[in-house]
Amino acid sequence: SGWTSQADMIIDHRARFGAAALGGKLYAVGGAQYYLHPPSINASGEVYNPIDNSWNMIRSMNHERVGLGLVALGDKLYAVGGTSTATIGGTDPSPALSSVEVYDPIDNTWNWIAPMDVSRVGLGVAALGGKIYDVGCAPAPACSLARRAVVQQVLLISHNPCAVRAVQNMFRGNIYRPVAGIWAGGSGNQMYA
């Protein structure tokens, strides 16, 4: 009953990384170390084994990512979107990534797969029914605009075409179908498989 401390991760102060469970282990991939100046963006990953309460490094991704989504599907991990630069304060003026990488823990390798139709940073990803769903923020500048619009409850948002597009893109989802190797997009708040 209650929380207990476990072993510390190998990379100190890793923030905005992807985390997912696979094969009874916990993976932490990508992220940034904001205490460094300039912040350091990571392609590195590590795996936690609860049996011996230890972390070990895994092979680094092909591209550094912060604000990515990480999800397990079958016997693989998928690193989805994110951005490759970071600023302090939670805003990312850099372009969001549409690229996706798949990790095979048996071979300890990352490989590129089909990119998403829409670049995303700060997204959520989940596996359901043999597919990967991504939902959440649109490209970084639009994402920041949409968050401000929603948080501040802008009443006249419909009179600002840029803000309307940002909010619409924020809720547009994609679905990855591994068998076909393609992403399918939705519109509005609907997703299509």
For each residue, the residues with C-beta under 8 A, 3 or more apart:
1:
2:
3:
4:
5:
6: 48 50 53
7: 48 53 54 55
8: 12 55
9: 12 14 28 46 48 55
10: 46 55 56 57
11: 14 28 31 33 42 44 46
12: 8 9 33
13: 33 34 35
14: 9 11 17 28 31 32 33 42
15: 31 32 33 34 66
16: 31 32 66 67 86
17: 14 28 29 30 31 32 42 66 68 70
18: 27 28 29 30 31 65 68 69 70 79 80 82
19: 26 27 28 29 70
20: 26 27 70 71 72 77
21: 24 25 26 27 72
22: 25 27 72 75 76 77 105
23: 75 105
24: 21 50
25: 21 22 47 48 49 50
26: 19 20 21 47 48 50
27: 18 19 20 21 22 45 46 47 48 58 70 77 103
28: 9 11 14 17 18 19 31 45 46 47 48
29: 17 18 19 44 45 46 58 61 65 68 70 77 79 103
30: 17 18 41 42 43 44 45 61 64 65 66 68 70 79 82
31: 11 14 15 16 17 18 28 41 42 65 66
32: 14 15 16 17 39 40 41 42 66 86
33: 11 12 13 14 15 36 39 40 42
34: 13 15 39 86 88
35: 13
36: 33 39 40
37:
38:
39: 32 33 34 36 86 87 88
40: 32 33 36
41: 30 31 32 64 65 66 84 85 86
42: 11 14 17 30 31 32 33 60 64 65 66
43: 30 60 61 62 63 64 65
44: 11 29 30 57 60 61
45: 27 28 29 30 57 58 59 60 61 103
46: 9 10 11 27 28 29 55 56 57 58
47: 25 26 27 28 55 56 58 105
48: 6 7 9 25 26 27 28 54 55
49: 25 52 53 54 55 56
50: 6 24 25 26 53
51:
52: 49
53: 6 7 49 50
54: 7 48 49
55: 7 8 9 10 46 47 48 49
56: 10 46 47 49
57: 10 44 45 46
58: 27 29 45 46 47 103 105 108
59: 45 103 108 109 110
60: 42 43 44 45 110
61: 29 30 43 44 45 64 65 79 101 103 110
62: 43 101 110 111 112
63: 43 84 97 99 101
64: 30 41 42 43 61 84
65: 18 29 30 31 41 42 43 61 68 79 81 82 83 84 97
66: 15 16 17 30 31 32 41 42 82 83 84 85 86 92 121
67: 16 81 82 83 86 92 121 122 123
68: 17 18 29 30 65 79 80 81 82 97 121 123
69: 18 79 80 81 82 120 123 124 125 134 136
70: 17 18 19 20 27 29 30 77 78 79 80 125
71: 20 77 78 80 125 126 127 132
72: 20 21 22 76 77 78 127
73: 76 78 127 130 131 132 178
74: 130 178
75: 22 23 104 105 106
76: 22 72 73 102 103 104 105
77: 20 22 27 29 70 71 72 102 103 105
78: 70 71 72 73 100 101 102 103 113 125 132 176
79: 18 29 30 61 65 68 69 70 82 100 101 102 103 110
80: 18 68 69 70 71 100 116 120 123 125 132 134
81: 65 67 68 69 96 97 98 99 100 116 119 120 121 123 134
82: 18 30 65 66 67 68 69 79 96 97 120 121
83: 65 66 67 86 92 94 95 96 97 121 140
84: 41 63 64 65 66 94 97
85: 41 66 92 94
86: 16 32 34 39 41 66 67 83 92 94
87: 39 91 92 93
88: 34 39
89:
90:
91: 87 140 144
92: 66 67 83 85 86 87 96 121 122 140 143 144
93: 87 140 141
94: 83 84 85 86 140
95: 83 119 139 140
96: 81 82 83 92 119 120 121 137 138 139 140 143
97: 63 65 68 81 82 83 84 119 120 121
98: 81 115 116 117 118 119 120
99: 63 81 112 115 116
100: 78 79 80 81 112 113 114 115 116 176
101: 61 62 63 78 79 110 111 112 113
102: 76 77 78 79 110 111 113
103: 27 29 45 58 59 61 76 77 78 79 109 110
104: 75 76 107 108 109 111
105: 22 23 47 58 75 76 77 108
106: 75
107: 104
108: 58 59 104 105
109: 59 103 104
110: 59 60 61 62 79 101 102 103
111: 62 101 102 104
112: 62 99 100 101
113: 78 100 101 102 176 181
114: 100 176 181 182 183
115: 98 99 100 183
116: 80 81 98 99 100 119 120 134 174 176 183
117: 98 174 183 184 185
118: 98 138 139 169 172 174 185
119: 81 95 96 97 98 116 138 139
120: 69 80 81 82 96 97 98 116 123 134 136 137 138 139 143
121: 66 67 68 81 82 83 92 96 97 137 139 140 143
122: 67 92 136 137 140 143
123: 67 68 69 80 81 120 134 135 136 137
124: 69 134 135 136
125: 69 70 71 78 80 132 133 134 135
126: 71 132 133 135
127: 71 72 73 130 131 132 133
128: 131 133
129:
130: 73 74 127 178 179
131: 73 127 128 175 176 177 178 193
132: 71 73 78 80 125 126 127 175 176 178
133: 125 126 127 128 173 174 175 176 191
134: 69 80 81 116 120 123 124 125 173 174 175 176
135: 123 124 125 126 171 173 191
136: 69 120 122 123 124 170
137: 96 120 121 122 123 140 142 143 146 147 170
138: 96 118 119 120 142 143 146 166 169 170 172
139: 95 96 118 119 120 121 142 143 169
140: 83 91 92 93 94 95 96 121 122 137 143 144
141: 93 144 145
142: 137 138 139 145 146 165 166 169 170
143: 92 96 120 121 122 137 138 139 140 146 147 166 170
144: 91 92 140 141 147 148
145: 141 142 148 149 162 163 166
146: 137 138 142 143 149 150 163 166 167 169 170
147: 137 143 144 150 151
148: 144 145 151 152
149: 145 146 152 154 157 160 163 166 167
150: 146 147 153 167
151: 147 148
152: 148 149
153: 150
154: 149 157 160 163
155:
156: 159 160
157: 149 154 160 163 164 167
158: 164
159: 156
160: 149 154 156 157 163 164
161: 164 165
162: 145 165 166
163: 145 146 149 154 157 160 166 167
164: 157 158 160 161 167 168
165: 142 161 162 168 169
166: 138 142 143 145 146 149 162 163 169 170
167: 146 149 150 157 163 164 170 171
168: 164 165 171 172 188
169: 118 138 139 142 146 165 166 172
170: 136 137 138 142 143 146 166 167
171: 135 167 168 188 189
172: 118 138 168 169 185 186 187 188
173: 133 134 135 185 186 189 190 191
174: 116 117 118 133 134 183 184 185 186 191
175: 131 132 133 134 183 184 185 186 191 192 193
176: 78 100 113 114 116 131 132 133 134 182 183
177: 131 180 181 182 183 184 193
178: 73 74 130 131 132 181
179: 130
180: 177
181: 113 114 177 178
182: 114 176 177
183: 114 115 116 117 174 175 176 177
184: 117 174 175 177 191 192 193
185: 117 118 172 173 174 175 191 192
186: 172 173 174 175 189 190 191 192
187: 172 190
188: 168 171 172
189: 171 173 186
190: 173 186 187
191: 133 135 173 174 175 184 185 186
192: 175 184 185 186
193: 131 175 177 184
